[in-house]
Amino acid sequence: MTGIDNDFGLKCPECGASDEIDVCADVWVRLCPDGTDVTAAENGDTEWTDHSGAKCCACGFGGNVSDFSKAGGQP
Ligand SMILES: [Zn+2]
């Protein structure tokens, strides 16, 4: 996979960025006195699907993961 800076082949369909994509994932977090700690949780799994929300922080494009993966499938 060339030109994609993540392990999921996702790329912004608007600006082509692949290293500034945020995905709204379900994660376990440990509750701490000062908030939450995602790295302290016993279960470190991160779960998201093609229907999860996603956003490109480079240009502000918002959609869901499938909007991005479609772009990643093109040259
Ligand atoms: Zn973008």
N, CA, C, O and the ligand as a Tripos MOL2 file, in Angstrom:
@<TRIPOS>MOLECULE
protein
  301   299    76     0     0
PROTEIN
NO_CHARGES

@<TRIPOS>ATOM
      1 N           0.8470   -1.1860    0.0000 N.3       1 MET1
      2 CA          0.0000    0.0000    0.0000 C.3       1 MET1
      3 C           0.8930    1.2500    0.0000 C.2       1 MET1
      4 O           1.6530    1.4620    0.9450 O.2       1 MET1
      5 N           0.8100    2.0440   -1.0080 N.am      2 THR2
      6 CA          1.6900    3.2120   -1.1010 C.3       2 THR2
      7 C           0.9150    4.5090   -0.8710 C.2       2 THR2
      8 O          -0.2360    4.6380   -1.2880 O.2       2 THR2
      9 N           1.5500    5.4520   -0.2150 N.am      3 GLY3
     10 CA          0.9530    6.7650   -0.0130 C.3       3 GLY3
     11 C          -0.1070    6.8140    1.0570 C.2       3 GLY3
     12 O          -0.7670    7.8420    1.2110 O.2       3 GLY3
     13 N          -0.2960    5.7440    1.8040 N.am      4 ILE4
     14 CA         -1.2790    5.7280    2.8800 C.3       4 ILE4
     15 C          -0.5410    5.6170    4.2100 C.2       4 ILE4
     16 O           0.1930    4.6590    4.4510 O.2       4 ILE4
     17 N          -0.7500    6.6170    5.0710 N.am      5 ASP5
     18 CA         -0.0120    6.6430    6.3200 C.3       5 ASP5
     19 C          -0.7960    6.0670    7.4860 C.2       5 ASP5
     20 O          -0.6890    6.5640    8.6070 O.2       5 ASP5
     21 N          -1.5860    5.0210    7.2410 N.am      6 ASN6
     22 CA         -2.2030    4.2890    8.3440 C.3       6 ASN6
     23 C          -2.3490    2.8380    7.9220 C.2       6 ASN6
     24 O          -2.2510    2.5170    6.7380 O.2       6 ASN6
     25 N          -2.5820    1.9630    8.8870 N.am      7 ASP7
     26 CA         -2.6240    0.5290    8.6190 C.3       7 ASP7
     27 C          -3.9560    0.0740    8.0400 C.2       7 ASP7
     28 O          -4.1380   -1.1160    7.7840 O.2       7 ASP7
     29 N          -4.8840    0.9900    7.8300 N.am      8 PHE8
     30 CA         -6.2360    0.5970    7.4570 C.3       8 PHE8
     31 C          -6.5980    0.9740    6.0320 C.2       8 PHE8
     32 O          -7.7190    0.7240    5.5900 O.2       8 PHE8
     33 N          -5.6620    1.5720    5.3100 N.am      9 GLY9
     34 CA         -5.9210    1.9300    3.9200 C.3       9 GLY9
     35 C          -6.9280    3.0470    3.7770 C.2       9 GLY9
     36 O          -7.5450    3.2000    2.7230 O.2       9 GLY9
     37 N          -7.1030    3.8390    4.8410 N.am     10 LEU10
     38 CA         -8.0800    4.9270    4.7880 C.3      10 LEU10
     39 C          -7.4220    6.2230    4.3340 C.2      10 LEU10
     40 O          -6.2840    6.5270    4.6920 O.2      10 LEU10
     41 N          -8.1660    6.9700    3.5430 N.am     11 LYS11
     42 CA         -7.6560    8.2050    2.9820 C.3      11 LYS11
     43 C          -8.8150    9.1780    2.8450 C.2      11 LYS11
     44 O          -9.9240    8.7680    2.5010 O.2      11 LYS11
     45 N          -8.5820   10.4480    3.1050 N.am     12 CYS12
     46 CA         -9.6320   11.4430    3.0040 C.3      12 CYS12
     47 C         -10.0410   11.6340    1.5470 C.2      12 CYS12
     48 O          -9.1850   11.8910    0.7000 O.2      12 CYS12
     49 N         -11.3370   11.5130    1.2380 N.am     13 PRO13
     50 CA        -11.7880   11.6910   -0.1460 C.3      13 PRO13
     51 C         -11.7300   13.1500   -0.5940 C.2      13 PRO13
     52 O         -11.7840   13.4320   -1.7910 O.2      13 PRO13
     53 N         -11.6200   14.0760    0.3550 N.am     14 GLU14
     54 CA        -11.5870   15.4940    0.0100 C.3      14 GLU14
     55 C         -10.1720   15.9800   -0.2920 C.2      14 GLU14
     56 O          -9.9190   16.5530   -1.3520 O.2      14 GLU14
     57 N          -9.2540   15.7480    0.6420 N.am     15 CYS15
     58 CA         -7.9030   16.3050    0.4800 C.3      15 CYS15
     59 C          -6.8310   15.2380    0.3130 C.2      15 CYS15
     60 O          -5.6830   15.5590    0.0080 O.2      15 CYS15
     61 N          -7.1910   13.9650    0.5100 N.am     16 GLY16
     62 CA         -6.2150   12.8950    0.2990 C.3      16 GLY16
     63 C          -5.3340   12.5970    1.4930 C.2      16 GLY16
     64 O          -4.4590   11.7370    1.4100 O.2      16 GLY16
     65 N          -5.5470   13.2970    2.6180 N.am     17 ALA17
     66 CA         -4.7200   13.0440    3.8030 C.3      17 ALA17
     67 C          -5.0090   11.6480    4.3580 C.2      17 ALA17
     68 O          -6.1560   11.2000    4.3730 O.2      17 ALA17
     69 N          -3.9630   10.9750    4.8090 N.am     18 SER18
     70 CA         -4.1600    9.6570    5.4090 C.3      18 SER18
     71 C          -3.5520    9.5890    6.8090 C.2      18 SER18
     72 O          -3.5950    8.5400    7.4520 O.2      18 SER18
     73 N          -2.9900   10.6940    7.2830 N.am     19 ASP19
     74 CA         -2.3640   10.6950    8.6020 C.3      19 ASP19
     75 C          -3.0530   11.6450    9.5780 C.2      19 ASP19
     76 O          -2.5260   11.9180   10.6560 O.2      19 ASP19
     77 N          -4.2480   12.1550    9.1990 N.am     20 GLU20
     78 CA         -4.9510   13.0590   10.1020 C.3      20 GLU20
     79 C          -6.4180   12.6670   10.2320 C.2      20 GLU20
     80 O          -7.2910   13.5220   10.3790 O.2      20 GLU20
     81 N          -6.6740   11.3670   10.1750 N.am     21 ILE21
     82 CA         -8.0520   10.8720   10.2460 C.3      21 ILE21
     83 C          -8.3690   10.4040   11.6590 C.2      21 ILE21
     84 O          -7.6830    9.5350   12.1970 O.2      21 ILE21
     85 N          -9.3990   10.9730   12.2580 N.am     22 ASP22
     86 CA         -9.8770   10.5420   13.5610 C.3      22 ASP22
     87 C         -11.1040    9.6580   13.3650 C.2      22 ASP22
     88 O         -11.9720    9.9600   12.5460 O.2      22 ASP22
     89 N         -11.1680    8.5630   14.1250 N.am     23 VAL23
     90 CA        -12.3110    7.6640   14.0470 C.3      23 VAL23
     91 C         -12.9750    7.5980   15.4140 C.2      23 VAL23
     92 O         -12.2980    7.4850   16.4360 O.2      23 VAL23
     93 N         -14.2970    7.6690   15.4280 N.am     24 CYS24
     94 CA        -15.0480    7.5630   16.6750 C.3      24 CYS24
     95 C         -15.1820    6.0900   17.0300 C.2      24 CYS24
     96 O         -16.0740    5.3970   16.5400 O.2      24 CYS24
     97 N         -14.2680    5.6150   17.9020 N.am     25 ALA25
     98 CA        -14.2140    4.1990   18.2330 C.3      25 ALA25
     99 C         -14.7220    3.9390   19.6400 C.2      25 ALA25
    100 O         -14.7350    4.8280   20.4910 O.2      25 ALA25
    101 N         -15.1390    2.7000   19.8640 N.am     26 ASP26
    102 CA        -15.4980    2.2640   21.2110 C.3      26 ASP26
    103 C         -14.2440    1.7050   21.8780 C.2      26 ASP26
    104 O         -13.6470    0.7470   21.3880 O.2      26 ASP26
    105 N         -13.8570    2.3010   22.9820 N.am     27 VAL27
    106 CA        -12.6830    1.8200   23.7090 C.3      27 VAL27
    107 C         -13.0080    1.6780   25.1880 C.2      27 VAL27
    108 O         -13.9340    2.3080   25.7000 O.2      27 VAL27
    109 N         -12.2270    0.8350   25.8690 N.am     28 TRP28
    110 CA        -12.3190    0.7370   27.3190 C.3      28 TRP28
    111 C         -11.3720    1.7530   27.9190 C.2      28 TRP28
    112 O         -10.2450    1.9150   27.4500 O.2      28 TRP28
    113 N         -11.8260    2.4340   28.9510 N.am     29 VAL29
    114 CA        -10.9580    3.3700   29.6540 C.3      29 VAL29
    115 C         -10.9870    3.0680   31.1460 C.2      29 VAL29
    116 O         -12.0180    2.6520   31.6750 O.2      29 VAL29
    117 N          -9.8700    3.2740   31.8230 N.am     30 ARG30
    118 CA         -9.8040    3.1450   33.2690 C.3      30 ARG30
    119 C         -10.2100    4.4660   33.8990 C.2      30 ARG30
    120 O          -9.7130    5.5280   33.5240 O.2      30 ARG30
    121 N         -11.1230    4.3860   34.8650 N.am     31 LEU31
    122 CA        -11.5380    5.6000   35.5580 C.3      31 LEU31
    123 C         -10.4720    5.9850   36.5840 C.2      31 LEU31
    124 O         -10.0760    5.1640   37.4120 O.2      31 LEU31
    125 N         -10.0250    7.2000   36.5270 N.am     32 CYS32
    126 CA         -8.9470    7.6780   37.3920 C.3      32 CYS32
    127 C          -9.4290    8.8970   38.1690 C.2      32 CYS32
    128 O         -10.4450    9.4970   37.8170 O.2      32 CYS32
    129 N          -8.7030    9.2670   39.2290 N.am     33 PRO33
    130 CA         -9.0790   10.4540   40.0220 C.3      33 PRO33
    131 C          -9.1500   11.7180   39.1690 C.2      33 PRO33
    132 O          -9.9380   12.6200   39.4550 O.2      33 PRO33
    133 N          -8.3230   11.7840   38.1170 N.am     34 ASP34
    134 CA         -8.2880   13.0070   37.3080 C.3      34 ASP34
    135 C          -8.9000   12.8070   35.9270 C.2      34 ASP34
    136 O          -8.6240   13.5760   35.0060 O.2      34 ASP34
    137 N          -9.7330   11.7750   35.7810 N.am     35 GLY35
    138 CA        -10.3850   11.5690   34.4920 C.3      35 GLY35
    139 C         -10.3490   10.1120   34.0830 C.2      35 GLY35
    140 O         -10.6660    9.2290   34.8800 O.2      35 GLY35
    141 N          -9.9630    9.8600   32.8390 N.am     36 THR36
    142 CA         -9.9030    8.4980   32.3390 C.3      36 THR36
    143 C          -8.5540    8.2530   31.6730 C.2      36 THR36
    144 O          -7.9250    9.1750   31.1540 O.2      36 THR36
    145 N          -8.1240    6.9950   31.6970 N.am     37 ASP37
    146 CA         -6.8420    6.6410   31.0920 C.3      37 ASP37
    147 C          -7.0560    5.4520   30.1560 C.2      37 ASP37
    148 O          -7.3330    4.3400   30.6050 O.2      37 ASP37
    149 N          -6.9250    5.6980   28.8540 N.am     38 VAL38
    150 CA         -7.1750    4.6520   27.8810 C.3      38 VAL38
    151 C          -6.0680    3.6030   27.8960 C.2      38 VAL38
    152 O          -6.3040    2.4510   27.5320 O.2      38 VAL38
    153 N          -4.8650    3.9900   28.3140 N.am     39 THR39
    154 CA         -3.7550    3.0370   28.2940 C.3      39 THR39
    155 C          -3.7440    2.1410   29.5290 C.2      39 THR39
    156 O          -3.0720    1.1100   29.5290 O.2      39 THR39
    157 N          -4.4780    2.5150   30.5870 N.am     40 ALA40
    158 CA         -4.4940    1.7270   31.8110 C.3      40 ALA40
    159 C          -5.5770    0.6530   31.7930 C.2      40 ALA40
    160 O          -5.5660   -0.2450   32.6350 O.2      40 ALA40
    161 N          -6.4950    0.7300   30.8640 N.am     41 ALA41
    162 CA         -7.5880   -0.2300   30.8290 C.3      41 ALA41
    163 C          -7.0860   -1.6450   30.5600 C.2      41 ALA41
    164 O          -6.1780   -1.8440   29.7530 O.2      41 ALA41
    165 N          -7.6770   -2.6210   31.2360 N.am     42 GLU42
    166 CA         -7.2670   -4.0210   31.0690 C.3      42 GLU42
    167 C          -7.4880   -4.4800   29.6320 C.2      42 GLU42
    168 O          -6.6530   -5.1760   29.0560 O.2      42 GLU42
    169 N          -8.6380   -4.0760   29.0550 N.am     43 ASN43
    170 CA         -8.9490   -4.4470   27.6810 C.3      43 ASN43
    171 C          -8.5650   -3.2810   26.7670 C.2      43 ASN43
    172 O          -9.2310   -2.2460   26.7620 O.2      43 ASN43
    173 N          -7.4970   -3.4510   26.0010 N.am     44 GLY44
    174 CA         -7.0130   -2.3660   25.1490 C.3      44 GLY44
    175 C          -7.5900   -2.3720   23.7510 C.2      44 GLY44
    176 O          -7.1260   -1.6360   22.8800 O.2      44 GLY44
    177 N          -8.6150   -3.2110   23.5290 N.am     45 ASP45
    178 CA         -9.1960   -3.2880   22.1970 C.3      45 ASP45
    179 C          -9.8340   -1.9700   21.7730 C.2      45 ASP45
    180 O         -10.3960   -1.2440   22.5920 O.2      45 ASP45
    181 N          -9.7390   -1.6830   20.5100 N.am     46 THR46
    182 CA        -10.4000   -0.5280   19.9300 C.3      46 THR46
    183 C         -11.3510   -1.0300   18.8650 C.2      46 THR46
    184 O         -10.9290   -1.6310   17.8760 O.2      46 THR46
    185 N         -12.6470   -0.7810   19.0690 N.am     47 GLU47
    186 CA        -13.6250   -1.3270   18.1250 C.3      47 GLU47
    187 C         -14.3160   -0.2330   17.3390 C.2      47 GLU47
    188 O         -14.8380    0.7250   17.9080 O.2      47 GLU47
    189 N         -14.3130   -0.3890   16.0070 N.am     48 TRP48
    190 CA        -15.0530    0.5220   15.1480 C.3      48 TRP48
    191 C         -15.3590   -0.2120   13.8560 C.2      48 TRP48
    192 O         -14.7070   -1.1970   13.5090 O.2      48 TRP48
    193 N         -16.3520    0.2820   13.1600 N.am     49 THR49
    194 CA        -16.7990   -0.3800   11.9480 C.3      49 THR49
    195 C         -16.8510    0.6290   10.8030 C.2      49 THR49
    196 O         -16.5270    1.8030   10.9790 O.2      49 THR49
    197 N         -17.2580    0.1580    9.6410 N.am     50 ASP50
    198 CA        -17.4000    1.0560    8.4940 C.3      50 ASP50
    199 C         -18.4340    2.1450    8.7570 C.2      50 ASP50
    200 O         -18.4400    3.1820    8.0930 O.2      50 ASP50
    201 N         -19.3200    1.8970    9.7430 N.am     51 HIS51
    202 CA        -20.3930    2.8470   10.0310 C.3      51 HIS51
    203 C         -20.0210    3.8390   11.1420 C.2      51 HIS51
    204 O         -20.7930    4.7470   11.4540 O.2      51 HIS51
    205 N         -18.8350    3.6590   11.7360 N.am     52 SER52
    206 CA        -18.4050    4.5830   12.7810 C.3      52 SER52
    207 C         -18.1180    5.9530   12.1870 C.2      52 SER52
    208 O         -17.7610    6.0690   11.0150 O.2      52 SER52
    209 N         -18.2760    6.9850   12.9990 N.am     53 GLY53
    210 CA        -17.9850    8.3290   12.5430 C.3      53 GLY53
    211 C         -16.4970    8.5110   12.3000 C.2      53 GLY53
    212 O         -15.6670    7.9160   12.9890 O.2      53 GLY53
    213 N         -16.1690    9.3290   11.3270 N.am     54 ALA54
    214 CA        -14.7690    9.6110   11.0400 C.3      54 ALA54
    215 C         -14.6410   11.0550   10.5800 C.2      54 ALA54
    216 O         -15.5710   11.6300   10.0140 O.2      54 ALA54
    217 N         -13.4760   11.6240   10.8330 N.am     55 LYS55
    218 CA        -13.2510   13.0130   10.4680 C.3      55 LYS55
    219 C         -11.8140   13.2090   10.0090 C.2      55 LYS55
    220 O         -10.8850   12.6350   10.5780 O.2      55 LYS55
    221 N         -11.6400   14.0200    8.9790 N.am     56 CYS56
    222 CA        -10.3060   14.3900    8.5450 C.3      56 CYS56
    223 C          -9.9440   15.7070    9.2180 C.2      56 CYS56
    224 O         -10.6010   16.7260    9.0020 O.2      56 CYS56
    225 N          -8.8890   15.6780   10.0390 N.am     57 CYS57
    226 CA         -8.4920   16.8890   10.7560 C.3      57 CYS57
    227 C          -7.6380   17.8070    9.8860 C.2      57 CYS57
    228 O          -7.2880   18.9110   10.3040 O.2      57 CYS57
    229 N          -7.3090   17.3650    8.7060 N.am     58 ALA58
    230 CA         -6.5340   18.2190    7.7980 C.3      58 ALA58
    231 C          -7.4510   19.2250    7.1030 C.2      58 ALA58
    232 O          -7.1000   20.3970    6.9730 O.2      58 ALA58
    233 N          -8.6330   18.7690    6.6520 N.am     59 CYS59
    234 CA         -9.5180   19.6690    5.9060 C.3      59 CYS59
    235 C         -10.8840   19.8290    6.5490 C.2      59 CYS59
    236 O         -11.6640   20.6870    6.1360 O.2      59 CYS59
    237 N         -11.1920   18.9960    7.5780 N.am     60 GLY60
    238 CA        -12.4620   19.1180    8.2600 C.3      60 GLY60
    239 C         -13.5700   18.2530    7.6870 C.2      60 GLY60
    240 O         -14.7010   18.3040    8.1720 O.2      60 GLY60
    241 N         -13.2690   17.4520    6.6560 N.am     61 PHE61
    242 CA        -14.2740   16.5790    6.0750 C.3      61 PHE61
    243 C         -14.7690   15.5850    7.1110 C.2      61 PHE61
    244 O         -13.9750   14.9610    7.8150 O.2      61 PHE61
    245 N         -16.0920   15.4410    7.2020 N.am     62 GLY62
    246 CA        -16.6620   14.4950    8.1370 C.3      62 GLY62
    247 C         -17.5540   13.5020    7.4280 C.2      62 GLY62
    248 O         -18.2130   13.8430    6.4450 O.2      62 GLY62
    249 N         -17.5800   12.2810    7.9190 N.am     63 GLY63
    250 CA        -18.4230   11.2530    7.3210 C.3      63 GLY63
    251 C         -18.3500   10.0220    8.1860 C.2      63 GLY63
    252 O         -18.2560   10.1190    9.4090 O.2      63 GLY63
    253 N         -18.3910    8.8770    7.5650 N.am     64 ASN64
    254 CA        -18.1280    7.6720    8.3300 C.3      64 ASN64
    255 C         -16.9710    6.9260    7.6870 C.2      64 ASN64
    256 O         -16.4860    7.3010    6.6190 O.2      64 ASN64
    257 N         -16.5360    5.8570    8.3590 N.am     65 VAL65
    258 CA        -15.3170    5.1780    7.9240 C.3      65 VAL65
    259 C         -15.4170    4.7140    6.4740 C.2      65 VAL65
    260 O         -14.4290    4.7460    5.7400 O.2      65 VAL65
    261 N         -16.6110    4.2820    6.0600 N.am     66 SER66
    262 CA        -16.7410    3.7800    4.6900 C.3      66 SER66
    263 C         -16.5020    4.8820    3.6590 C.2      66 SER66
    264 O         -16.0620    4.5990    2.5450 O.2      66 SER66
    265 N         -16.7900    6.1410    4.0220 N.am     67 ASP67
    266 CA        -16.5040    7.2380    3.1040 C.3      67 ASP67
    267 C         -15.0020    7.3450    2.8430 C.2      67 ASP67
    268 O         -14.5670    7.6910    1.7450 O.2      67 ASP67
    269 N         -14.2270    7.0390    3.8780 N.am     68 PHE68
    270 CA        -12.7890    7.1430    3.7460 C.3      68 PHE68
    271 C         -12.1960    5.9110    3.0670 C.2      68 PHE68
    272 O         -11.2950    6.0360    2.2370 O.2      68 PHE68
    273 N         -12.6910    4.7230    3.4120 N.am     69 SER69
    274 CA        -12.1000    3.5270    2.8280 C.3      69 SER69
    275 C         -12.3390    3.4570    1.3300 C.2      69 SER69
    276 O         -11.5220    2.9020    0.5950 O.2      69 SER69
    277 N         -13.4700    4.0250    0.8670 N.am     70 LYS70
    278 CA        -13.7160    4.0450   -0.5680 C.3      70 LYS70
    279 C         -12.6200    4.8450   -1.2740 C.2      70 LYS70
    280 O         -12.1410    4.4590   -2.3400 O.2      70 LYS70
    281 N         -12.2340    5.9630   -0.6620 N.am     71 ALA71
    282 CA        -11.1960    6.7960   -1.2680 C.3      71 ALA71
    283 C          -9.8650    6.0480   -1.2690 C.2      71 ALA71
    284 O          -9.0800    6.1570   -2.2110 O.2      71 ALA71
    285 N          -9.6200    5.2790   -0.1900 N.am     72 GLY72
    286 CA         -8.3600    4.5700   -0.0960 C.3      72 GLY72
    287 C          -8.2340    3.4650   -1.1260 C.2      72 GLY72
    288 O          -7.1260    3.0280   -1.4350 O.2      72 GLY72
    289 N          -9.3560    3.0080   -1.6600 N.am     73 GLY73
    290 CA         -9.3140    1.9340   -2.6410 C.3      73 GLY73
    291 C          -8.9680    2.4010   -4.0380 C.2      73 GLY73
    292 O          -8.7690    1.5960   -4.9480 O.2      73 GLY73
    293 N          -8.8990    3.7140   -4.1990 N.am     74 GLN74
    294 CA         -8.5680    4.2460   -5.5200 C.3      74 GLN74
    295 C          -7.0850    4.5860   -5.5730 C.2      74 GLN74
    296 O          -6.4700    4.8370   -4.5370 O.2      74 GLN74
    297 N          -6.5080    4.5970   -6.7650 N.am     75 PRO75
    298 CA         -5.0930    4.8940   -6.9110 C.3      75 PRO75
    299 C          -4.7490    6.3020   -6.4400 C.2      75 PRO75
    300 O          -3.5870    6.7060   -6.5000 O.2      75 PRO75
    301 ZN         -9.1880   15.8730    4.3490 Zn       76 ZN76
@<TRIPOS>BOND
     1     1     2 1
     2     2     3 1
     3     3     4 2
     4     3     5 am
     5     5     6 1
     6     6     7 1
     7     7     8 2
     8     7     9 am
     9     9    10 1
    10    10    11 1
    11    11    12 2
    12    11    13 am
    13    13    14 1
    14    14    15 1
    15    15    16 2
    16    15    17 am
    17    17    18 1
    18    18    19 1
    19    19    20 2
    20    19    21 am
    21    21    22 1
    22    22    23 1
    23    23    24 2
    24    23    25 am
    25    25    26 1
    26    26    27 1
    27    27    28 2
    28    27    29 am
    29    29    30 1
    30    30    31 1
    31    31    32 2
    32    31    33 am
    33    33    34 1
    34    34    35 1
    35    35    36 2
    36    35    37 am
    37    37    38 1
    38    38    39 1
    39    39    40 2
    40    39    41 am
    41    41    42 1
    42    42    43 1
    43    43    44 2
    44    43    45 am
    45    45    46 1
    46    46    47 1
    47    47    48 2
    48    47    49 am
    49    49    50 1
    50    50    51 1
    51    51    52 2
    52    51    53 am
    53    53    54 1
    54    54    55 1
    55    55    56 2
    56    55    57 am
    57    57    58 1
    58    58    59 1
    59    59    60 2
    60    59    61 am
    61    61    62 1
    62    62    63 1
    63    63    64 2
    64    63    65 am
    65    65    66 1
    66    66    67 1
    67    67    68 2
    68    67    69 am
    69    69    70 1
    70    70    71 1
    71    71    72 2
    72    71    73 am
    73    73    74 1
    74    74    75 1
    75    75    76 2
    76    75    77 am
    77    77    78 1
    78    78    79 1
    79    79    80 2
    80    79    81 am
    81    81    82 1
    82    82    83 1
    83    83    84 2
    84    83    85 am
    85    85    86 1
    86    86    87 1
    87    87    88 2
    88    87    89 am
    89    89    90 1
    90    90    91 1
    91    91    92 2
    92    91    93 am
    93    93    94 1
    94    94    95 1
    95    95    96 2
    96    95    97 am
    97    97    98 1
    98    98    99 1
    99    99   100 2
   100    99   101 am
   101   101   102 1
   102   102   103 1
   103   103   104 2
   104   103   105 am
   105   105   106 1
   106   106   107 1
   107   107   108 2
   108   107   109 am
   109   109   110 1
   110   110   111 1
   111   111   112 2
   112   111   113 am
   113   113   114 1
   114   114   115 1
   115   115   116 2
   116   115   117 am
   117   117   118 1
   118   118   119 1
   119   119   120 2
   120   119   121 am
   121   121   122 1
   122   122   123 1
   123   123   124 2
   124   123   125 am
   125   125   126 1
   126   126   127 1
   127   127   128 2
   128   127   129 am
   129   129   130 1
   130   130   131 1
   131   131   132 2
   132   131   133 am
   133   133   134 1
   134   134   135 1
   135   135   136 2
   136   135   137 am
   137   137   138 1
   138   138   139 1
   139   139   140 2
   140   139   141 am
   141   141   142 1
   142   142   143 1
   143   143   144 2
   144   143   145 am
   145   145   146 1
   146   146   147 1
   147   147   148 2
   148   147   149 am
   149   149   150 1
   150   150   151 1
   151   151   152 2
   152   151   153 am
   153   153   154 1
   154   154   155 1
   155   155   156 2
   156   155   157 am
   157   157   158 1
   158   158   159 1
   159   159   160 2
   160   159   161 am
   161   161   162 1
   162   162   163 1
   163   163   164 2
   164   163   165 am
   165   165   166 1
   166   166   167 1
   167   167   168 2
   168   167   169 am
   169   169   170 1
   170   170   171 1
   171   171   172 2
   172   171   173 am
   173   173   174 1
   174   174   175 1
   175   175   176 2
   176   175   177 am
   177   177   178 1
   178   178   179 1
   179   179   180 2
   180   179   181 am
   181   181   182 1
   182   182   183 1
   183   183   184 2
   184   183   185 am
   185   185   186 1
   186   186   187 1
   187   187   188 2
   188   187   189 am
   189   189   190 1
   190   190   191 1
   191   191   192 2
   192   191   193 am
   193   193   194 1
   194   194   195 1
   195   195   196 2
   196   195   197 am
   197   197   198 1
   198   198   199 1
   199   199   200 2
   200   199   201 am
   201   201   202 1
   202   202   203 1
   203   203   204 2
   204   203   205 am
   205   205   206 1
   206   206   207 1
   207   207   208 2
   208   207   209 am
   209   209   210 1
   210   210   211 1
   211   211   212 2
   212   211   213 am
   213   213   214 1
   214   214   215 1
   215   215   216 2
   216   215   217 am
   217   217   218 1
   218   218   219 1
   219   219   220 2
   220   219   221 am
   221   221   222 1
   222   222   223 1
   223   223   224 2
   224   223   225 am
   225   225   226 1
   226   226   227 1
   227   227   228 2
   228   227   229 am
   229   229   230 1
   230   230   231 1
   231   231   232 2
   232   231   233 am
   233   233   234 1
   234   234   235 1
   235   235   236 2
   236   235   237 am
   237   237   238 1
   238   238   239 1
   239   239   240 2
   240   239   241 am
   241   241   242 1
   242   242   243 1
   243   243   244 2
   244   243   245 am
   245   245   246 1
   246   246   247 1
   247   247   248 2
   248   247   249 am
   249   249   250 1
   250   250   251 1
   251   251   252 2
   252   251   253 am
   253   253   254 1
   254   254   255 1
   255   255   256 2
   256   255   257 am
   257   257   258 1
   258   258   259 1
   259   259   260 2
   260   259   261 am
   261   261   262 1
   262   262   263 1
   263   263   264 2
   264   263   265 am
   265   265   266 1
   266   266   267 1
   267   267   268 2
   268   267   269 am
   269   269   270 1
   270   270   271 1
   271   271   272 2
   272   271   273 am
   273   273   274 1
   274   274   275 1
   275   275   276 2
   276   275   277 am
   277   277   278 1
   278   278   279 1
   279   279   280 2
   280   279   281 am
   281   281   282 1
   282   282   283 1
   283   283   284 2
   284   283   285 am
   285   285   286 1
   286   286   287 1
   287   287   288 2
   288   287   289 am
   289   289   290 1
   290   290   291 1
   291   291   292 2
   292   291   293 am
   293   293   294 1
   294   294   295 1
   295   295   296 2
   296   295   297 am
   297   297   298 1
   298   298   299 1
   299   299   300 2
@<TRIPOS>SUBSTRUCTURE
     1 MET1         2 RESIDUE 1 A MET
     2 THR2         6 RESIDUE 1 A THR
     3 GLY3        10 RESIDUE 1 A GLY
     4 ILE4        14 RESIDUE 1 A ILE
     5 ASP5        18 RESIDUE 1 A ASP
     6 ASN6        22 RESIDUE 1 A ASN
     7 ASP7        26 RESIDUE 1 A ASP
     8 PHE8        30 RESIDUE 1 A PHE
     9 GLY9        34 RESIDUE 1 A GLY
    10 LEU10       38 RESIDUE 1 A LEU
    11 LYS11       42 RESIDUE 1 A LYS
    12 CYS12       46 RESIDUE 1 A CYS
    13 PRO13       50 RESIDUE 1 A PRO
    14 GLU14       54 RESIDUE 1 A GLU
    15 CYS15       58 RESIDUE 1 A CYS
    16 GLY16       62 RESIDUE 1 A GLY
    17 ALA17       66 RESIDUE 1 A ALA
    18 SER18       70 RESIDUE 1 A SER
    19 ASP19       74 RESIDUE 1 A ASP
    20 GLU20       78 RESIDUE 1 A GLU
    21 ILE21       82 RESIDUE 1 A ILE
    22 ASP22       86 RESIDUE 1 A ASP
    23 VAL23       90 RESIDUE 1 A VAL
    24 CYS24       94 RESIDUE 1 A CYS
    25 ALA25       98 RESIDUE 1 A ALA
    26 ASP26      102 RESIDUE 1 A ASP
    27 VAL27      106 RESIDUE 1 A VAL
    28 TRP28      110 RESIDUE 1 A TRP
    29 VAL29      114 RESIDUE 1 A VAL
    30 ARG30      118 RESIDUE 1 A ARG
    31 LEU31      122 RESIDUE 1 A LEU
    32 CYS32      126 RESIDUE 1 A CYS
    33 PRO33      130 RESIDUE 1 A PRO
    34 ASP34      134 RESIDUE 1 A ASP
    35 GLY35      138 RESIDUE 1 A GLY
    36 THR36      142 RESIDUE 1 A THR
    37 ASP37      146 RESIDUE 1 A ASP
    38 VAL38      150 RESIDUE 1 A VAL
    39 THR39      154 RESIDUE 1 A THR
    40 ALA40      158 RESIDUE 1 A ALA
    41 ALA41      162 RESIDUE 1 A ALA
    42 GLU42      166 RESIDUE 1 A GLU
    43 ASN43      170 RESIDUE 1 A ASN
    44 GLY44      174 RESIDUE 1 A GLY
    45 ASP45      178 RESIDUE 1 A ASP
    46 THR46      182 RESIDUE 1 A THR
    47 GLU47      186 RESIDUE 1 A GLU
    48 TRP48      190 RESIDUE 1 A TRP
    49 THR49      194 RESIDUE 1 A THR
    50 ASP50      198 RESIDUE 1 A ASP
    51 HIS51      202 RESIDUE 1 A HIS
    52 SER52      206 RESIDUE 1 A SER
    53 GLY53      210 RESIDUE 1 A GLY
    54 ALA54      214 RESIDUE 1 A ALA
    55 LYS55      218 RESIDUE 1 A LYS
    56 CYS56      222 RESIDUE 1 A CYS
    57 CYS57      226 RESIDUE 1 A CYS
    58 ALA58      230 RESIDUE 1 A ALA
    59 CYS59      234 RESIDUE 1 A CYS
    60 GLY60      238 RESIDUE 1 A GLY
    61 PHE61      242 RESIDUE 1 A PHE
    62 GLY62      246 RESIDUE 1 A GLY
    63 GLY63      250 RESIDUE 1 A GLY
    64 ASN64      254 RESIDUE 1 A ASN
    65 VAL65      258 RESIDUE 1 A VAL
    66 SER66      262 RESIDUE 1 A SER
    67 ASP67      266 RESIDUE 1 A ASP
    68 PHE68      270 RESIDUE 1 A PHE
    69 SER69      274 RESIDUE 1 A SER
    70 LYS70      278 RESIDUE 1 A LYS
    71 ALA71      282 RESIDUE 1 A ALA
    72 GLY72      286 RESIDUE 1 A GLY
    73 GLY73      290 RESIDUE 1 A GLY
    74 GLN74      294 RESIDUE 1 A GLN
    75 PRO75      298 RESIDUE 1 A PRO
    76 ZN76       301 GROUP 0 **** ****
